[in-house]
Amino acid sequence: MTRVEIERDRYGRPLVKPIKGGKPIAYTRATTIANSLDDPAALTAWKMRMAAIGLTVRNDLLLAINAAQDDKMAINRYIEDAMEVAGASKAATIGTALHTFAEKLDLGQDINVPNEWAKDLIAYENVTKKLNKIFIEQFCVLDKFKIAGTPDRVVEYEGERFIADIKTGRIDHPNNIAIQLAIYANGLPYFIDTATRGKWGDVNKEKAIIIHLPAGTGLCQLVWIDIAEGWKGVQFAMKVRQWRDKKGLATPFTE
């Protein structure tokens, strides 16, 4: 069965039909909201390091940047190319592949995993046997805040339903994960082909499950995460975004 993909606007935001009908409107991605409260300093420094490393390897990109002068768009593209040379997207690419293999595995489809990564999928399969997968990669919406995204799984464990998400990287700073999974738990499944909303069932809104599958280790573990606190983070994030859009804070000085 081929999954129907949600239409998106030019910024990549999913286009969702309002509850009362009408023209689809852009919803903010759950990951965007989840990252709203992050301190960007570490990420910015990492990007700068990746760009610097890439430019030492590709002096043609350094030449192109020098020639571009004030063409900001061109320079941005060259910097992205330099980061790619340094392997900035490697972890994300591997993570996406593991997500896809895990999805096919849960759907009962045949998979042909390279030996280097087979141990990861074996670990995933063994650890998640205790989870009954109810929804797999089901797009959802949180209409209250016009947010949308796709939880990896909605599972049943010991008779109770939980949001579950696969993470292939580090989870030692899980605040944004808590926000992301809280959005899913408080949202509703959205069926793209009919533009209608459904229900998760009685899903737990206090805690969710991280399926931690660090790429290349052959290890997998289940971790509880507090999404009641994550929901507080969602509300903080929305207030921050509203404040950022506030106008009229400065007015001309008059006698």
N, C-alpha and C positions, 0 to 999 in steps of 0.2 A: 504493500500500500504506500503510495507516494504522499508525503506530507504536504499540505497546502501552506505556502509561505505567506506571511503577512506582508502587505504592501507598505512601503516606507517613503518618507519624504526625502528631499535632497540632503537633509542632514542625518539621514539614517534612522529617524524616529518612526516607530510603528504607527500606522494610520488605523484608528479604531472607530467603529461606528458607535455613536452615542446610544445610551440605553433607550431613549425615546425616538431613535431613528434619525435620519438625516445624513448629511455628508460626513464621511470619516474625517476625524481630526487627529492631529499629531499628539501622541502621548510620550512623556519623557521615559527613557529607558531606566529600568530598575537599577542597573549598574551605575548610571550617572548619579542617581540620588544616593546610592550607597557610598559613593566616593566624595560626596559633597562636604563631609566633615573631616576628611583626611587632611593631614599636614602634607602639602606637596613638596616640601623641601628635599626629602630623601629621593623621591621619584625624579625631581628635576635634576639633582646632582647625578643620579644614575644615567639619565638621558645624555647629560653633558659628557660624561665619561665615555659612553658608547659612541657618541659622535666623534669625540677626539680620537678614539682608537681607530674608528673607521677611516678617518681622514689621514692617519699615518700610513694606512694600507693603500688607499686610493688617492694618490696625488692628483689624478685627473679631476676628482671632485673638488679638491682644493683650488685648482686652476679655474674650474667652472664657477665656483663661488666668487673668486676674485673678479672674473669677467662679468658676473651678473650685477655687480654694484648694488643699485637700489631696488632691484627686482625681488621683493620679499618672497613672493610665491615660488619663484625659481630657487632661491636660496633654501627655502623650507624643504623643497623636494630633494635638493642635494644633501641636506642634513639627514633627511630620512633615509636616503640611499646609504649614507655613511654609517648610520646606526644599523642598517640591515647587514652591511658588510661585517660589522662587529658582532653580529648574532643577537641583536636586541629582541627579535621576534621569535627566536628559536624555541624558547620555553613555551610561549603561547601556542606555537604551531604544534608542538608535541602534545600539549594539553588538549587541544582541539581534537587531535587524532585519537587520543585515548578516550575522550568523551564519546566520539563516534563509535569506536569499537565496543565500548561498554553499552551503548544504546542498542547496537545490533545484537549483542549478546543477550540483553534482557528481552529483546523482541523475538528471540529464538532463531535469529538468522545466522547463517554460516559466516565465520570470519577467518581471515588468513593474516595473522599477526606476525610481523618479523620477530625472529628469535629474541632480539634485544629487548623487546617490549612484552613478550608473551608472559613473562613472570608477573608483570603488573596486572594483566587481565586475569590470570589464574588467581592471584591474591584477591582481586575485586570480586570475582565470582564466589570464592570460598567465604569471604567475610559478609557479603550481602545476601547469602542464602536465607538468613533469618528475617530478611525484609521482604514483605509481599508488595511487589510494585503495582500500584493501582493506576497511576498516571505516569507516562514516560514522555518527557520533553513536551509538556502541554503548555502552550502559550496562555498567559493570564493577564488580567487587568485589575488595577485598583482605581476604580472610577472616582472615588472621593478626591484623590490628588492627581488624577490623570497620569498614572504611571503604568507601565506595562513591562512584561518580561517573561522569561521561560524558566521555571524551576526544572532541574534535571529529573527529579522524581517526586511523586507523592506516594508514600509507602505506608504499609500497615505493620506495626510491630506490637506484639502482645495485645492485640485487639484494639489498638489506637492508631489513628492516622497522624502522620508527620510529614512536613516538607523535608526533603533530603536533597542535598546538592553535592556533586562531586568536585573536589578541589585537588588539583595535581601539583600545586605549588605550596609555599609556606602558609601556615595558618596561625603563626604566633602573634599576629595583630588582627584578631577576628572581628573588630568592631564593625567594619563595613560589610562583612559577611552576615553579621547579625541583622543589620539594617536590610540587606538584600532579601534574606529569607523571611523576615517579618513582613515585607511587602507581599511576598507570595502567599504567606499564610493568611493575611488579611484581605487578599484579593479573591477573584473568582476566575475559574477557567473560561477562556474566550475561544469559541469554536469559529475559526476563521472562515470556513466555507459557508457558514450560515450567518455569520456576524451576530451570534447569540452568546449569552452567558449561561454558565451552568453552576455547579456547586462541587467543592472538594469533598463534601461530607463533613463530619465533625472533626476537622483537623485541629491539632493542638496549636494554640497560639502563645504558649508559654515557652516552649522549647522546640528546636528542630534538630536535624541530624546532618553533620558534615561527614561525607564519605571521603576520608583523606587518603588519596592515592598518589603519594609523591612520585613523580615520573622517574622511571629507571631504577627504583629501589626494590621492586618486588614485594613491597609492603603495602598493606591497606588496613585502616582502622576506622571505627565509628566514633565520632566525637559529638557529645551534646553541646548545643549552643543556645544561649539565652536570647530568645527573640522577643520576650516581653520588654527587655531593655532595648533590643533592636527597634521595637515599635516606637519607643521614646525617641530614639535616634532619627527615625523617619520624620516625626513631627518637628524635631529641632531642624532637620535639614530643610523641610518645607518653609519654616520661618526664615531661615537664612536666605533661601532663594527668593522669597518674597521681599526681604529687606534689600537684597542686591538690586532688585528691580525698582526700588523706591525712587521717585523723581521729586524734583523741586526742593532739594535740600539746600541748595545755594541760591541766593537772590541778590540782585544788584544793590550796592550800598547807595543810599540816597540821603540827602540832607532833609 
